[in-house]
Amino acid sequence: MSNQLDGLDSRLRPYAAALFQLARQVPSAYVTSARRSRREQTSAYNAAREGRSRFPAAAPGTSKHERGLAFDLGGLSNSQLRQLGRIWESWGGRWGGRFRWRDPIHFESGLG
């Protein structure tokens, strides 16, 4: 399990670890981001707003990353992310590739 997943909410951590184990069947898979500080979220948000990121980021104070309820995966194709997204949703999570954010690397908890 990636050390980054250790910072997730304890209720989410086992599910995130299980999904990451599935993702690791692809050698290039890695966790790009999990829990973020307010400073890290601000940086991600500004990068997205300024076009320096391919992926969206929620405004600081509104991101599930800041509460340890979300993580992002990298090194996977769109079809691999879709497959993992379906699995994640079957476990009760929310996958960013399905929602209006168009953020296929994003996996978040269904928890508040």
Backbone atoms as SQL, in Angstrom:
CREATE TABLE atoms (id INTEGER PRIMARY KEY, chain TEXT, resi INTEGER, resn TEXT, atom TEXT, x REAL, y REAL, z REAL);
INSERT INTO atoms VALUES
  (1, 'A', 1, 'MET', 'N', 0.855, -1.189, 0.000),
  (2, 'A', 1, 'MET', 'CA', 0.000, 0.000, 0.000),
  (3, 'A', 1, 'MET', 'C', 0.887, 1.233, 0.000),
  (4, 'A', 2, 'SER', 'N', 0.479, 2.197, -0.768),
  (5, 'A', 2, 'SER', 'CA', 1.225, 3.451, -0.803),
  (6, 'A', 2, 'SER', 'C', 1.150, 4.140, 0.553),
  (7, 'A', 3, 'ASN', 'N', 2.270, 4.724, 0.992),
  (8, 'A', 3, 'ASN', 'CA', 2.262, 5.485, 2.241),
  (9, 'A', 3, 'ASN', 'C', 1.265, 6.622, 2.191),
  (10, 'A', 4, 'GLN', 'N', 0.993, 7.162, 1.011),
  (11, 'A', 4, 'GLN', 'CA', 0.027, 8.248, 0.895),
  (12, 'A', 4, 'GLN', 'C', -1.355, 7.819, 1.377),
  (13, 'A', 5, 'LEU', 'N', -1.708, 6.567, 1.182),
  (14, 'A', 5, 'LEU', 'CA', -3.019, 6.099, 1.612),
  (15, 'A', 5, 'LEU', 'C', -3.125, 6.043, 3.131),
  (16, 'A', 6, 'ASP', 'N', -1.993, 5.994, 3.811),
  (17, 'A', 6, 'ASP', 'CA', -2.010, 5.961, 5.277),
  (18, 'A', 6, 'ASP', 'C', -2.674, 7.200, 5.867),
  (19, 'A', 7, 'GLY', 'N', -2.666, 8.313, 5.164),
  (20, 'A', 7, 'GLY', 'CA', -3.247, 9.548, 5.663),
  (21, 'A', 7, 'GLY', 'C', -4.758, 9.646, 5.477),
  (22, 'A', 8, 'LEU', 'N', -5.341, 8.669, 4.807),
  (23, 'A', 8, 'LEU', 'CA', -6.775, 8.703, 4.587),
  (24, 'A', 8, 'LEU', 'C', -7.545, 8.395, 5.867),
  (25, 'A', 9, 'ASP', 'N', -8.795, 8.824, 5.888),
  (26, 'A', 9, 'ASP', 'CA', -9.708, 8.499, 6.984),
  (27, 'A', 9, 'ASP', 'C', -9.691, 6.979, 7.194),
  (28, 'A', 10, 'SER', 'N', -9.666, 6.553, 8.434),
  (29, 'A', 10, 'SER', 'CA', -9.539, 5.121, 8.742),
  (30, 'A', 10, 'SER', 'C', -10.694, 4.297, 8.182),
  (31, 'A', 11, 'ARG', 'N', -11.864, 4.903, 7.970),
  (32, 'A', 11, 'ARG', 'CA', -12.995, 4.172, 7.386),
  (33, 'A', 11, 'ARG', 'C', -12.807, 3.926, 5.897),
  (34, 'A', 12, 'LEU', 'N', -12.055, 4.781, 5.239),
  (35, 'A', 12, 'LEU', 'CA', -11.833, 4.675, 3.797),
  (36, 'A', 12, 'LEU', 'C', -10.593, 3.849, 3.468),
  (37, 'A', 13, 'ARG', 'N', -9.613, 3.912, 4.330),
  (38, 'A', 13, 'ARG', 'CA', -8.296, 3.320, 4.053),
  (39, 'A', 13, 'ARG', 'C', -8.344, 1.872, 3.550),
  (40, 'A', 14, 'PRO', 'N', -9.086, 0.948, 4.184),
  (41, 'A', 14, 'PRO', 'CA', -9.044, -0.440, 3.688),
  (42, 'A', 14, 'PRO', 'C', -9.600, -0.587, 2.275),
  (43, 'A', 15, 'TYR', 'N', -10.606, 0.198, 1.937),
  (44, 'A', 15, 'TYR', 'CA', -11.172, 0.138, 0.590),
  (45, 'A', 15, 'TYR', 'C', -10.200, 0.725, -0.440),
  (46, 'A', 16, 'ALA', 'N', -9.586, 1.831, -0.085),
  (47, 'A', 16, 'ALA', 'CA', -8.599, 2.448, -0.973),
  (48, 'A', 16, 'ALA', 'C', -7.429, 1.501, -1.197),
  (49, 'A', 17, 'ALA', 'N', -6.984, 0.846, -0.132),
  (50, 'A', 17, 'ALA', 'CA', -5.868, -0.101, -0.252),
  (51, 'A', 17, 'ALA', 'C', -6.244, -1.269, -1.154),
  (52, 'A', 18, 'ALA', 'N', -7.478, -1.765, -1.019),
  (53, 'A', 18, 'ALA', 'CA', -7.927, -2.881, -1.851),
  (54, 'A', 18, 'ALA', 'C', -8.000, -2.464, -3.322),
  (55, 'A', 19, 'LEU', 'N', -8.509, -1.268, -3.589),
  (56, 'A', 19, 'LEU', 'CA', -8.577, -0.805, -4.973),
  (57, 'A', 19, 'LEU', 'C', -7.173, -0.604, -5.538),
  (58, 'A', 20, 'PHE', 'N', -6.286, -0.067, -4.723),
  (59, 'A', 20, 'PHE', 'CA', -4.917, 0.145, -5.193),
  (60, 'A', 20, 'PHE', 'C', -4.238, -1.193, -5.492),
  (61, 'A', 21, 'GLN', 'N', -4.537, -2.207, -4.707),
  (62, 'A', 21, 'GLN', 'CA', -3.973, -3.536, -4.990),
  (63, 'A', 21, 'GLN', 'C', -4.429, -4.017, -6.363),
  (64, 'A', 22, 'LEU', 'N', -5.692, -3.778, -6.706),
  (65, 'A', 22, 'LEU', 'CA', -6.177, -4.136, -8.037),
  (66, 'A', 22, 'LEU', 'C', -5.466, -3.304, -9.106),
  (67, 'A', 23, 'ALA', 'N', -5.307, -2.023, -8.842),
  (68, 'A', 23, 'ALA', 'CA', -4.644, -1.131, -9.799),
  (69, 'A', 23, 'ALA', 'C', -3.204, -1.557, -10.043),
  (70, 'A', 24, 'ARG', 'N', -2.560, -2.089, -9.021),
  (71, 'A', 24, 'ARG', 'CA', -1.142, -2.463, -9.132),
  (72, 'A', 24, 'ARG', 'C', -0.906, -3.634, -10.065),
  (73, 'A', 25, 'GLN', 'N', -1.970, -4.235, -10.579),
  (74, 'A', 25, 'GLN', 'CA', -1.786, -5.239, -11.626),
  (75, 'A', 25, 'GLN', 'C', -1.163, -4.593, -12.857),
  (76, 'A', 26, 'VAL', 'N', -1.315, -3.282, -12.938),
  (77, 'A', 26, 'VAL', 'CA', -0.652, -2.482, -13.973),
  (78, 'A', 26, 'VAL', 'C', 0.597, -1.896, -13.315),
  (79, 'A', 27, 'PRO', 'N', 1.786, -2.313, -13.755),
  (80, 'A', 27, 'PRO', 'CA', 3.017, -1.875, -13.066),
  (81, 'A', 27, 'PRO', 'C', 3.204, -0.361, -12.958),
  (82, 'A', 28, 'SER', 'N', 2.625, 0.391, -13.875),
  (83, 'A', 28, 'SER', 'CA', 2.806, 1.851, -13.857),
  (84, 'A', 28, 'SER', 'C', 1.856, 2.568, -12.894),
  (85, 'A', 29, 'ALA', 'N', 0.929, 1.851, -12.266),
  (86, 'A', 29, 'ALA', 'CA', -0.067, 2.479, -11.385),
  (87, 'A', 29, 'ALA', 'C', 0.588, 3.043, -10.126),
  (88, 'A', 30, 'TYR', 'N', 0.096, 4.206, -9.703),
  (89, 'A', 30, 'TYR', 'CA', 0.593, 4.821, -8.474),
  (90, 'A', 30, 'TYR', 'C', -0.454, 5.780, -7.922),
  (91, 'A', 31, 'VAL', 'N', -0.337, 6.100, -6.655),
  (92, 'A', 31, 'VAL', 'CA', -1.210, 7.082, -6.022),
  (93, 'A', 31, 'VAL', 'C', -0.590, 8.451, -6.268),
  (94, 'A', 32, 'THR', 'N', -1.337, 9.334, -6.916),
  (95, 'A', 32, 'THR', 'CA', -0.795, 10.672, -7.193),
  (96, 'A', 32, 'THR', 'C', -1.062, 11.621, -6.038),
  (97, 'A', 33, 'SER', 'N', -2.174, 11.393, -5.336),
  (98, 'A', 33, 'SER', 'CA', -2.551, 12.295, -4.262),
  (99, 'A', 33, 'SER', 'C', -3.570, 11.604, -3.371),
  (100, 'A', 34, 'ALA', 'N', -3.516, 11.876, -2.088),
  (101, 'A', 34, 'ALA', 'CA', -4.518, 11.381, -1.147),
  (102, 'A', 34, 'ALA', 'C', -4.917, 12.554, -0.258),
  (103, 'A', 35, 'ARG', 'N', -4.630, 12.492, 1.036),
  (104, 'A', 35, 'ARG', 'CA', -4.964, 13.621, 1.909),
  (105, 'A', 35, 'ARG', 'C', -4.084, 14.806, 1.519),
  (106, 'A', 36, 'ARG', 'N', -4.707, 15.973, 1.412),
  (107, 'A', 36, 'ARG', 'CA', -3.973, 17.196, 1.087),
  (108, 'A', 36, 'ARG', 'C', -4.151, 18.220, 2.198),
  (109, 'A', 37, 'SER', 'N', -3.103, 18.957, 2.443),
  (110, 'A', 37, 'SER', 'CA', -3.205, 20.096, 3.359),
  (111, 'A', 37, 'SER', 'C', -3.955, 21.215, 2.642),
  (112, 'A', 38, 'ARG', 'N', -4.369, 22.228, 3.381),
  (113, 'A', 38, 'ARG', 'CA', -5.033, 23.378, 2.758),
  (114, 'A', 38, 'ARG', 'C', -4.099, 24.015, 1.736),
  (115, 'A', 39, 'ARG', 'N', -2.832, 24.106, 2.049),
  (116, 'A', 39, 'ARG', 'CA', -1.863, 24.699, 1.120),
  (117, 'A', 39, 'ARG', 'C', -1.773, 23.873, -0.168),
  (118, 'A', 40, 'GLU', 'N', -1.712, 22.549, -0.037),
  (119, 'A', 40, 'GLU', 'CA', -1.646, 21.683, -1.217),
  (120, 'A', 40, 'GLU', 'C', -2.926, 21.795, -2.057),
  (121, 'A', 41, 'GLN', 'N', -4.079, 21.882, -1.385),
  (122, 'A', 41, 'GLN', 'CA', -5.341, 22.015, -2.113),
  (123, 'A', 41, 'GLN', 'C', -5.404, 23.356, -2.837),
  (124, 'A', 42, 'THR', 'N', -4.932, 24.398, -2.195),
  (125, 'A', 42, 'THR', 'CA', -4.903, 25.719, -2.824),
  (126, 'A', 42, 'THR', 'C', -4.028, 25.687, -4.068),
  (127, 'A', 43, 'SER', 'N', -2.893, 25.042, -3.968),
  (128, 'A', 43, 'SER', 'CA', -1.987, 24.930, -5.110),
  (129, 'A', 43, 'SER', 'C', -2.642, 24.149, -6.254),
  (130, 'A', 44, 'ALA', 'N', -3.295, 23.020, -5.935),
  (131, 'A', 44, 'ALA', 'CA', -3.969, 22.225, -6.968),
  (132, 'A', 44, 'ALA', 'C', -5.107, 23.019, -7.607),
  (133, 'A', 45, 'TYR', 'N', -5.864, 23.738, -6.788),
  (134, 'A', 45, 'TYR', 'CA', -6.973, 24.550, -7.282),
  (135, 'A', 45, 'TYR', 'C', -6.478, 25.651, -8.214),
  (136, 'A', 46, 'ASN', 'N', -5.429, 26.346, -7.801),
  (137, 'A', 46, 'ASN', 'CA', -4.873, 27.418, -8.638),
  (138, 'A', 46, 'ASN', 'C', -4.318, 26.867, -9.942),
  (139, 'A', 47, 'ALA', 'N', -3.649, 25.720, -9.886),
  (140, 'A', 47, 'ALA', 'CA', -3.106, 25.107, -11.104),
  (141, 'A', 47, 'ALA', 'C', -4.237, 24.763, -12.076),
  (142, 'A', 48, 'ALA', 'N', -5.329, 24.230, -11.560),
  (143, 'A', 48, 'ALA', 'CA', -6.464, 23.883, -12.417),
  (144, 'A', 48, 'ALA', 'C', -7.095, 25.143, -13.027),
  (145, 'A', 49, 'ARG', 'N', -7.280, 26.162, -12.222),
  (146, 'A', 49, 'ARG', 'CA', -7.886, 27.410, -12.705),
  (147, 'A', 49, 'ARG', 'C', -7.027, 28.094, -13.762),
  (148, 'A', 50, 'GLU', 'N', -5.712, 27.971, -13.623),
  (149, 'A', 50, 'GLU', 'CA', -4.785, 28.640, -14.537),
  (150, 'A', 50, 'GLU', 'C', -4.415, 27.770, -15.735),
  (151, 'A', 51, 'GLY', 'N', -5.012, 26.578, -15.841),
  (152, 'A', 51, 'GLY', 'CA', -4.746, 25.705, -16.976),
  (153, 'A', 51, 'GLY', 'C', -3.437, 24.951, -16.894),
  (154, 'A', 52, 'ARG', 'N', -2.854, 24.892, -15.716),
  (155, 'A', 52, 'ARG', 'CA', -1.587, 24.174, -15.544),
  (156, 'A', 52, 'ARG', 'C', -1.796, 22.729, -15.126),
  (157, 'A', 53, 'SER', 'N', -3.031, 22.275, -15.079),
  (158, 'A', 53, 'SER', 'CA', -3.349, 20.895, -14.722),
  (159, 'A', 53, 'SER', 'C', -4.411, 20.373, -15.675),
  (160, 'A', 54, 'ARG', 'N', -4.298, 19.111, -16.033),
  (161, 'A', 54, 'ARG', 'CA', -5.308, 18.495, -16.898),
  (162, 'A', 54, 'ARG', 'C', -6.569, 18.156, -16.124),
  (163, 'A', 55, 'PHE', 'N', -6.472, 18.178, -14.798),
  (164, 'A', 55, 'PHE', 'CA', -7.579, 17.724, -13.966),
  (165, 'A', 55, 'PHE', 'C', -8.112, 18.848, -13.098),
  (166, 'A', 56, 'PRO', 'N', -9.411, 18.813, -12.816),
  (167, 'A', 56, 'PRO', 'CA', -9.998, 19.848, -11.964),
  (168, 'A', 56, 'PRO', 'C', -9.597, 19.668, -10.507),
  (169, 'A', 57, 'ALA', 'N', -9.794, 20.687, -9.716),
  (170, 'A', 57, 'ALA', 'CA', -9.564, 20.626, -8.268),
  (171, 'A', 57, 'ALA', 'C', -10.601, 21.506, -7.589),
  (172, 'A', 58, 'ALA', 'N', -11.141, 21.001, -6.510),
  (173, 'A', 58, 'ALA', 'CA', -12.150, 21.756, -5.758),
  (174, 'A', 58, 'ALA', 'C', -11.498, 22.936, -5.051),
  (175, 'A', 59, 'ALA', 'N', -12.311, 23.926, -4.776),
  (176, 'A', 59, 'ALA', 'CA', -11.831, 25.096, -4.035),
  (177, 'A', 59, 'ALA', 'C', -11.371, 24.669, -2.641),
  (178, 'A', 60, 'PRO', 'N', -10.345, 25.323, -2.134),
  (179, 'A', 60, 'PRO', 'CA', -9.886, 25.016, -0.768),
  (180, 'A', 60, 'PRO', 'C', -11.045, 25.108, 0.220),
  (181, 'A', 61, 'GLY', 'N', -11.093, 24.167, 1.135),
  (182, 'A', 61, 'GLY', 'CA', -12.153, 24.110, 2.121),
  (183, 'A', 61, 'GLY', 'C', -13.345, 23.274, 1.695),
  (184, 'A', 62, 'THR', 'N', -13.384, 22.873, 0.408),
  (185, 'A', 62, 'THR', 'CA', -14.507, 22.066, -0.084),
  (186, 'A', 62, 'THR', 'C', -14.091, 20.691, -0.582),
  (187, 'A', 63, 'SER', 'N', -12.809, 20.410, -0.592),
  (188, 'A', 63, 'SER', 'CA', -12.304, 19.168, -1.163),
  (189, 'A', 63, 'SER', 'C', -12.322, 18.014, -0.163),
  (190, 'A', 64, 'LYS', 'N', -12.756, 16.855, -0.639),
  (191, 'A', 64, 'LYS', 'CA', -12.690, 15.650, 0.197),
  (192, 'A', 64, 'LYS', 'C', -11.242, 15.229, 0.426),
  (193, 'A', 65, 'HIS', 'N', -10.337, 15.672, -0.432),
  (194, 'A', 65, 'HIS', 'CA', -8.910, 15.388, -0.201),
  (195, 'A', 65, 'HIS', 'C', -8.455, 15.982, 1.127),
  (196, 'A', 66, 'GLU', 'N', -8.940, 17.155, 1.452),
  (197, 'A', 66, 'GLU', 'CA', -8.517, 17.825, 2.691),
  (198, 'A', 66, 'GLU', 'C', -9.002, 17.091, 3.939),
  (199, 'A', 67, 'ARG', 'N', -10.063, 16.314, 3.794),
  (200, 'A', 67, 'ARG', 'CA', -10.590, 15.553, 4.934),
  (201, 'A', 67, 'ARG', 'C', -10.142, 14.106, 4.916),
  (202, 'A', 68, 'GLY', 'N', -9.269, 13.762, 3.972),
  (203, 'A', 68, 'GLY', 'CA', -8.789, 12.388, 3.880),
  (204, 'A', 68, 'GLY', 'C', -9.829, 11.426, 3.344),
  (205, 'A', 69, 'LEU', 'N', -10.759, 11.934, 2.530),
  (206, 'A', 69, 'LEU', 'CA', -11.843, 11.118, 1.994),
  (207, 'A', 69, 'LEU', 'C', -11.754, 10.934, 0.480),
  (208, 'A', 70, 'ALA', 'N', -10.578, 11.202, -0.091),
  (209, 'A', 70, 'ALA', 'CA', -10.407, 11.048, -1.539),
  (210, 'A', 70, 'ALA', 'C', -8.945, 10.769, -1.859),
  (211, 'A', 71, 'PHE', 'N', -8.754, 10.109, -2.997),
  (212, 'A', 71, 'PHE', 'CA', -7.407, 9.858, -3.501),
  (213, 'A', 71, 'PHE', 'C', -7.457, 9.819, -5.022),
  (214, 'A', 72, 'ASP', 'N', -6.318, 10.047, -5.645),
  (215, 'A', 72, 'ASP', 'CA', -6.193, 10.028, -7.098),
  (216, 'A', 72, 'ASP', 'C', -5.187, 8.965, -7.493),
  (217, 'A', 73, 'LEU', 'N', -5.451, 8.305, -8.614),
  (218, 'A', 73, 'LEU', 'CA', -4.545, 7.286, -9.138),
  (219, 'A', 73, 'LEU', 'C', -3.991, 7.724, -10.480),
  (220, 'A', 74, 'GLY', 'N', -2.728, 7.443, -10.713),
  (221, 'A', 74, 'GLY', 'CA', -2.077, 7.770, -11.972),
  (222, 'A', 74, 'GLY', 'C', -1.466, 6.540, -12.611),
  (223, 'A', 75, 'GLY', 'N', -0.967, 6.714, -13.825),
  (224, 'A', 75, 'GLY', 'CA', -0.284, 5.637, -14.530),
  (225, 'A', 75, 'GLY', 'C', -1.213, 4.598, -15.125),
  (226, 'A', 76, 'LEU', 'N', -2.490, 4.959, -15.305),
  (227, 'A', 76, 'LEU', 'CA', -3.491, 4.022, -15.815),
  (228, 'A', 76, 'LEU', 'C', -4.176, 4.611, -17.046),
  (229, 'A', 77, 'SER', 'N', -4.605, 3.745, -17.938),
  (230, 'A', 77, 'SER', 'CA', -5.325, 4.199, -19.129),
  (231, 'A', 77, 'SER', 'C', -6.762, 4.554, -18.744),
  (232, 'A', 78, 'ASN', 'N', -7.442, 5.232, -19.648),
  (233, 'A', 78, 'ASN', 'CA', -8.843, 5.579, -19.402),
  (234, 'A', 78, 'ASN', 'C', -9.694, 4.336, -19.195),
  (235, 'A', 79, 'SER', 'N', -9.453, 3.288, -19.983),
  (236, 'A', 79, 'SER', 'CA', -10.253, 2.068, -19.820),
  (237, 'A', 79, 'SER', 'C', -9.955, 1.394, -18.480),
  (238, 'A', 80, 'GLN', 'N', -8.709, 1.430, -18.040),
  (239, 'A', 80, 'GLN', 'CA', -8.375, 0.858, -16.730),
  (240, 'A', 80, 'GLN', 'C', -9.026, 1.669, -15.614),
  (241, 'A', 81, 'LEU', 'N', -9.026, 2.990, -15.750),
  (242, 'A', 81, 'LEU', 'CA', -9.680, 3.839, -14.755),
  (243, 'A', 81, 'LEU', 'C', -11.189, 3.590, -14.724),
  (244, 'A', 82, 'ARG', 'N', -11.799, 3.401, -15.895),
  (245, 'A', 82, 'ARG', 'CA', -13.243, 3.104, -15.941),
  (246, 'A', 82, 'ARG', 'C', -13.547, 1.799, -15.224),
  (247, 'A', 83, 'GLN', 'N', -12.711, 0.795, -15.458),
  (248, 'A', 83, 'GLN', 'CA', -12.913, -0.499, -14.802),
  (249, 'A', 83, 'GLN', 'C', -12.798, -0.352, -13.284),
  (250, 'A', 84, 'LEU', 'N', -11.773, 0.342, -12.829),
  (251, 'A', 84, 'LEU', 'CA', -11.614, 0.577, -11.388),
  (252, 'A', 84, 'LEU', 'C', -12.758, 1.434, -10.844),
  (253, 'A', 85, 'GLY', 'N', -13.215, 2.391, -11.637),
  (254, 'A', 85, 'GLY', 'CA', -14.333, 3.236, -11.226),
  (255, 'A', 85, 'GLY', 'C', -15.600, 2.422, -10.998),
  (256, 'A', 86, 'ARG', 'N', -15.868, 1.464, -11.881),
  (257, 'A', 86, 'ARG', 'CA', -17.043, 0.606, -11.702),
  (258, 'A', 86, 'ARG', 'C', -16.932, -0.210, -10.419),
  (259, 'A', 87, 'ILE', 'N', -15.750, -0.729, -10.168),
  (260, 'A', 87, 'ILE', 'CA', -15.528, -1.497, -8.932),
  (261, 'A', 87, 'ILE', 'C', -15.733, -0.596, -7.724),
  (262, 'A', 88, 'TRP', 'N', -15.128, 0.593, -7.766),
  (263, 'A', 88, 'TRP', 'CA', -15.227, 1.539, -6.656),
  (264, 'A', 88, 'TRP', 'C', -16.685, 1.887, -6.362),
  (265, 'A', 89, 'GLU', 'N', -17.431, 2.149, -7.399),
  (266, 'A', 89, 'GLU', 'CA', -18.846, 2.470, -7.215),
  (267, 'A', 89, 'GLU', 'C', -19.632, 1.287, -6.655),
  (268, 'A', 90, 'SER', 'N', -19.265, 0.070, -7.054),
  (269, 'A', 90, 'SER', 'CA', -19.960, -1.110, -6.524),
  (270, 'A', 90, 'SER', 'C', -19.724, -1.266, -5.027),
  (271, 'A', 91, 'TRP', 'N', -18.639, -0.649, -4.531),
  (272, 'A', 91, 'TRP', 'CA', -18.328, -0.681, -3.101),
  (273, 'A', 91, 'TRP', 'C', -18.946, 0.517, -2.363),
  (274, 'A', 92, 'GLY', 'N', -19.679, 1.355, -3.067),
  (275, 'A', 92, 'GLY', 'CA', -20.340, 2.493, -2.439),
  (276, 'A', 92, 'GLY', 'C', -19.603, 3.812, -2.557),
  (277, 'A', 93, 'GLY', 'N', -18.477, 3.830, -3.275),
  (278, 'A', 93, 'GLY', 'CA', -17.718, 5.063, -3.458),
  (279, 'A', 93, 'GLY', 'C', -18.211, 5.862, -4.648),
  (280, 'A', 94, 'ARG', 'N', -17.621, 7.018, -4.835),
  (281, 'A', 94, 'ARG', 'CA', -17.925, 7.885, -5.977),
  (282, 'A', 94, 'ARG', 'C', -16.665, 8.018, -6.825),
  (283, 'A', 95, 'TRP', 'N', -16.839, 7.814, -8.124),
  (284, 'A', 95, 'TRP', 'CA', -15.717, 7.904, -9.062),
  (285, 'A', 95, 'TRP', 'C', -15.851, 9.180, -9.876),
  (286, 'A', 96, 'GLY', 'N', -14.790, 9.954, -9.930),
  (287, 'A', 96, 'GLY', 'CA', -14.794, 11.247, -10.609),
  (288, 'A', 96, 'GLY', 'C', -14.992, 11.185, -12.106),
  (289, 'A', 97, 'GLY', 'N', -14.782, 10.054, -12.730),
  (290, 'A', 97, 'GLY', 'CA', -14.991, 9.929, -14.162),
  (291, 'A', 97, 'GLY', 'C', -16.445, 9.899, -14.558),
  (292, 'A', 98, 'ARG', 'N', -17.320, 9.649, -13.604),
  (293, 'A', 98, 'ARG', 'CA', -18.744, 9.567, -13.911),
  (294, 'A', 98, 'ARG', 'C', -19.464, 10.886, -13.675),
  (295, 'A', 99, 'PHE', 'N', -18.915, 11.722, -12.858),
  (296, 'A', 99, 'PHE', 'CA', -19.601, 12.939, -12.460),
  (297, 'A', 99, 'PHE', 'C', -19.188, 14.119, -13.327),
  (298, 'A', 100, 'ARG', 'N', -19.849, 15.222, -13.128),
  (299, 'A', 100, 'ARG', 'CA', -19.647, 16.409, -13.953),
  (300, 'A', 100, 'ARG', 'C', -18.223, 16.941, -13.926),
  (301, 'A', 101, 'TRP', 'N', -17.424, 16.545, -12.939),
  (302, 'A', 101, 'TRP', 'CA', -16.068, 17.087, -12.834),
  (303, 'A', 101, 'TRP', 'C', -15.159, 16.554, -13.932),
  (304, 'A', 102, 'ARG', 'N', -15.507, 15.442, -14.525),
  (305, 'A', 102, 'ARG', 'CA', -14.661, 14.804, -15.547),
  (306, 'A', 102, 'ARG', 'C', -13.240, 14.630, -15.024),
  (307, 'A', 103, 'ASP', 'N', -13.171, 13.899, -13.936),
  (308, 'A', 103, 'ASP', 'CA', -11.904, 13.701, -13.226),
  (309, 'A', 103, 'ASP', 'C', -11.675, 12.201, -13.030),
  (310, 'A', 104, 'PRO', 'N', -11.298, 11.481, -14.098),
  (311, 'A', 104, 'PRO', 'CA', -11.250, 10.016, -14.029),
  (312, 'A', 104, 'PRO', 'C', -10.201, 9.446, -13.079),
  (313, 'A', 105, 'ILE', 'N', -9.269, 10.245, -12.614),
  (314, 'A', 105, 'ILE', 'CA', -8.255, 9.736, -11.687),
  (315, 'A', 105, 'ILE', 'C', -8.729, 9.818, -10.234),
  (316, 'A', 106, 'HIS', 'N', -9.901, 10.432, -10.006),
  (317, 'A', 106, 'HIS', 'CA', -10.400, 10.755, -8.659),
  (318, 'A', 106, 'HIS', 'C', -11.354, 9.680, -8.135),
  (319, 'A', 107, 'PHE', 'N', -11.078, 9.216, -6.922),
  (320, 'A', 107, 'PHE', 'CA', -11.902, 8.248, -6.223),
  (321, 'A', 107, 'PHE', 'C', -12.179, 8.813, -4.826),
  (322, 'A', 108, 'GLU', 'N', -13.464, 8.864, -4.463),
  (323, 'A', 108, 'GLU', 'CA', -13.770, 9.422, -3.161),
  (324, 'A', 108, 'GLU', 'C', -14.779, 8.563, -2.420),
  (325, 'A', 109, 'SER', 'N', -14.813, 8.781, -1.134),
  (326, 'A', 109, 'SER', 'CA', -15.718, 8.071, -0.252),
  (327, 'A', 109, 'SER', 'C', -17.135, 8.585, -0.447),
  (328, 'A', 110, 'GLY', 'N', -18.092, 7.733, -0.167),
  (329, 'A', 110, 'GLY', 'CA', -19.481, 8.159, -0.117),
  (330, 'A', 110, 'GLY', 'C', -19.813, 8.780, 1.238),
  (331, 'A', 111, 'LEU', 'N', -18.830, 8.811, 2.158),
  (332, 'A', 111, 'LEU', 'CA', -19.028, 9.388, 3.484),
  (333, 'A', 111, 'LEU', 'C', -19.090, 10.909, 3.387),
  (334, 'A', 112, 'GLY', 'N', -19.820, 11.544, 4.278),
  (335, 'A', 112, 'GLY', 'CA', -19.960, 13.001, 4.335),
  (336, 'A', 112, 'GLY', 'C', -18.768, 13.814, 4.253);
